[in-house]
Amino acid sequence: MKFTLTVFKQDKRTKSGEKLQKKYDKDFKNRKGADEEAALLMKDPKIRVTINETMKIVKNLLSGKDVEIRYDTPRACDPSTELYHTM
């Protein structure tokens, strides 16, 4: 399975209090492997890691067929939304 790990580091200069360090995709056998890698990264207390499955399946609004898209696809590019079909 492919997971996307997003690494944030505390940064008091930003409004949210943290800054995106890196975002990368990696293949793991299961979620446990991704959790272990995140735990290694979070040994530094200033680091926060989020884990997401890279791909998700949505249903195309017009055809009704299943389509695989990235989890972070903008709404305007998602075929399961009305906005996609009106542009």
Helices and strands as residue ranges (DSSP letters): E 2-10, E 18-27, H 31-41, E 47-53, E 55-59, E 66-70, G 75-77, H 82-86
